């Protein structure tokens, strides 16, 4: 389908009927992508390669020796051919120039009489542009057919057939799970030969970056192009085209269109599968809310894998999502659920890549995952952090929409009947986002907050906070000071005045004044170990009660 215009083709045009090839006959098959009029001597930055060069020779008529270096430079820049109009500037081609053109197989064409360069450029550019337009029309037509075929029951198979029909190439489809297919069919021995060649190349394609630039290599006097297919940060299959000729731009464009159509078909099917899994895993919500009473009930729901999974370590991850920007998305039917299922597809893929089995359930704008660890030899927390880093990268690439994510993670447990403990810890972790301003919170990183959560009597917590911090709170409220914040930063940095002043963005003299005021209100012994511990606990309690006034980022 690719339009290839050669020097030989151009010589058949009416405007070249009087032209003569005086050198470089062996290069008449060179491709011509564009026409360029070049009358300057320094042109290394002016051409890209495969151009037909038109000149009157004005740049080298006074120095015939320069004509040779001119040809040498054109050959170096991969020009298609050189056309010279003989006249008053340049009336004869030097023998050395002819020898240089023959040496590089660069066609050297002369016009014995004056020609209008503008007519030549208009004629050839019209041919090139019109041919490109026809190719794009054909490509658009085939792409529309690809999309239509993905709506049929055998979408992937039909797309592969059309890809072969449109390119006449051998097409090989290699899913990451399943058997490869060949279109058209090949003998077993030939299939093995191709698959062996592919086995050396597929590992070089990054699995977490589908639809990257295709790979190209030579095999058995043919050119193979390998394109990955996938979405949501995961590769699901590979398409290979085996060409008898060097690949053209059309081959790459149609392969890209086919891979996108197949990716959309696979994505749609995975969406349906994810919705089915979501329905099947509704029992996970019962497990987390202690509506399942014994292990026998879980065993009946999980089947034969129950014993192995029940003895594995797991954590509960709570992921809260909220769309920002254009809120009109929520107006469509099943808006929040659609986002949740789309997000669960992404998460399932990432968790599985890091050796976790995720049991996922959706509750309003919260996804809850029981992440069962299938690789206990590697610390689960490190791998979970990698999971969330991958998720954030996909979020930055806007592959899951314009949403904000908050993530809370409970501690590791064994026995699924204990899942509600990890779930409650994940809830508590995510509730402290206003205090920490971190998008991912692990319960074990909360320090003394773990104890404060167990103080159910809010009045008792408020009384404890007020008994230690009351004078500072009252002073901040009545005077507009920042003694509470100053005390927290000072204690959090082990009483370092230099660091505290830097963190508070004040000079040391201001810090000294604030510390003197704190000592006056709390007593000079506030820095002693017992008082210091109590003050730090009281500050955390104050954070829980007033997260908008004090956070760990202050």
Secondary structure, DSSP 4 states (H G I P E B T S, - for coil): -----BHHHHTTSGGGTTEEEEE-GGGTT-B--EEEE---S--TTT--SSEEEEE-STTTTT-HHHHHHHHHHHHHTT-SEEEEE-SSS--S--HHHHHHHHHTT-EEEEESS---HHHHHHHHHHHHHHHHHHHHHHHHHHHHHHHHHTTSTTHHHHHHHHHHHHH--EEEEEESSS--EEES---HHHHHHHHHHHHTTGGGS-TTSTT-PPEEEEETTEEEEEEEEEETTEEEEEEEEEESS---HHHHHHHHHHHHHHHHHHHHHHHHHHHHHHHHTHHHHHHHTT---SHHHHHHHHGGGHHHHHTS-EEEEEEEEEE-S-GGGGGSTTHHHHHHHHHHHHHHHHHHHTTEEEEEEEETTEEEEEEEES-TTS-HHHHHHHHHHHHHHHHHTTSS-SEEEEEEE---BSSGGGHHHHHHHHHHHHHTHHHH--SEEEGGG-TTHHHHTT---HHHHHHHHHHHHHHHHHHHHHH---HHHHHHHHHHTTT-HHHHHHHHT--HHHHHHHHHHHHHHH-GGGGSHHHHHHHHHHHHHHHHH-TTT--TT-
